Amino acid sequence: MDVKMINPFINATLNVLETMASTKSEAEKPYLKKDTVAQGDVSGVVGFTGETNGTVSVTFDESCILKIVSNMFGEEMKEINNEISDAVGELTNMISGQARKELSEIGKVFQGAIPTVITGKSHKLESMTKGPKIAIPFKTEFGNFTIEVSMEG
Amino acid sequence: MDLKMKVLVVDDFATMRRILRNILKQIGFTNISEADDGKTALKELKKKKFDLILCDWNMPEMSGIDLLKEIKSDDELKSIPFVMVTAEAQKDNIVEAVKAGVSNYIVKPFTAETVSEKLKKVFGG
């Protein structure tokens, strides 16, 4: 997978969390992911179609997402519940939208779908996309999260 | 801008409705209602008079762009300012919304200042 296709997802993630949740995050070195176990406690997943088919997922540690959503709402969130799941869905939607915007600027046009959210310790994320999966870990002062991008072809 | 105007926030994600409600309250709006998709919004619009619609694009049942087109073809509703608030930021989306008669376009993610500025542009200060 071309790095040009991955950078928009990193940029979108940094921008969405900083703008909506006043959370600065730092991207670490991307790696090729081989297993289907998510590295966290709550994940948002969304597919996209167009130039090729793909999926992007965002998986947060519990402590990290609780603080991020607390910042978004301006009130303290204490447990993973429906409000947290909904917020992860919306964050995933925004990351997908921003990344697709940047990709469209280099001539790669995609349409996005409506995200789904999975919760549970070390849950499994089975990608429907037949292609390599790149994981990018992120660090914040509240904990960690990972995005995974998979594209066919 | 009359802060007592009736605002309808339409988004399938409760998170976004909550964030927009918080921002609108911060600006000074006091009369805010919500709907979770285009169809529900249309029912609300037929029941009650609104002065402003803030609406997402991607929603199940009826999307924001379909709601916008429906409103613009309805003589009773077509004068209500319609602001699209969406993660769909590609040029084609914006062009389609402008052609359909959108009053302004807010791209997610956004700050409270962006919402305030865009609304001032719609209502002229």
Interface residues (C-beta under 8 A of the other chain):
Chain A: N15 V16 T19 M20 V69 M72 F73 G74 E83 D86 A87 G89 E90 N93 M94 S96 G97 Q98 R100 K101 S104 V109 G112 I114
Chain B: D12 F13 A14 T15 M16 R18 I19 N22 N58 P60 T86 A87 E88 A89 Q90 K91 D92 V107 K108 P109 F110 T111
